[in-house]
Amino acid sequence: MTTKALQDKELQEHYDQIFAMYGTRGWARLQEDVEGMLKVHNSLADIATVEQLWFRKGQLDQMLWLQTHQTVHEAAYNEELAQQD
């Protein structure tokens, strides 16, 4: 991470809190759980109905959102920093 800060103090505080969360053991455990869940649910083998298919899609969407949360926030933060230079 950089030592630069955003000019918008409220937004900087938001990112500081998010980045602090990423450094916790709880976040690491959540990521491990999500990875395991993706391995189990990333299959259509047990899908019998369209409703189950859409439900599974929703499950996968949420797991992928959690899995990419850190990368997306880091990229957004770096973009914010670059735009204020």
C-alpha positions in Angstrom: 0.0 0.0 0.0 1.1 3.6 -0.5 1.7 6.3 2.0 -0.4 8.7 0.0 -3.9 9.6 1.2 -7.1 10.6 -0.5 -8.1 14.3 -0.2 -11.6 13.2 0.6 -11.1 12.4 4.3 -14.4 10.4 4.7 -13.6 8.2 1.7 -10.0 7.7 3.0 -11.5 6.6 6.4 -13.8 4.2 4.5 -10.8 2.6 2.7 -8.7 2.6 5.9 -11.4 0.6 7.6 -11.8 -1.8 4.7 -8.1 -2.4 4.4 -7.8 -3.0 8.2 -10.5 -5.7 7.8 -8.4 -7.4 5.1 -5.6 -7.8 7.6 -7.6 -9.7 10.2 -7.6 -13.4 10.8 -11.4 -13.4 10.4 -11.1 -12.1 6.8 -8.5 -14.8 6.0 -10.8 -17.5 7.4 -13.7 -16.1 5.4 -11.7 -16.3 2.2 -10.7 -19.9 3.0 -14.4 -20.8 3.6 -15.4 -19.1 0.4 -12.8 -21.0 -1.5 -14.0 -24.3 -0.1 -17.6 -23.4 -0.8 -16.8 -22.5 -4.4 -15.2 -25.9 -4.9 -18.3 -27.6 -3.6 -20.9 -25.4 -5.4 -19.2 -24.7 -8.7 -20.9 -27.5 -10.5 -24.2 -28.1 -12.2 -24.3 -31.8 -11.6 -26.9 -31.7 -8.9 -29.2 -29.1 -10.5 -32.5 -30.5 -11.5 -34.7 -27.4 -12.1 -34.4 -23.9 -13.6 -35.1 -22.5 -10.1 -32.2 -24.4 -8.7 -30.0 -23.1 -11.5 -30.9 -19.5 -10.8 -30.4 -20.1 -7.0 -27.0 -21.6 -7.7 -26.1 -18.7 -9.9 -27.0 -16.3 -7.0 -24.8 -18.4 -4.6 -21.9 -18.3 -7.0 -22.3 -14.5 -7.6 -22.1 -13.8 -3.9 -19.1 -16.1 -3.4 -17.2 -14.5 -6.3 -18.1 -11.1 -4.9 -16.5 -12.0 -1.6 -13.6 -13.6 -3.3 -12.8 -10.5 -5.3 -13.7 -7.9 -2.7 -10.1 -7.1 -1.7 -8.8 -6.9 -5.3 -11.6 -4.7 -6.4 -11.2 -2.3 -3.5 -7.5 -2.0 -3.9 -7.8 -1.3 -7.6 -10.5 1.4 -6.9 -8.4 3.0 -4.2 -5.4 3.1 -6.5 -7.5 4.6 -9.2 -8.8 7.3 -6.8 -5.2 8.1 -5.8 -4.1 8.3 -9.5 -7.0 10.6 -10.4 -6.1 13.2 -7.7 -2.5 13.5 -8.9 
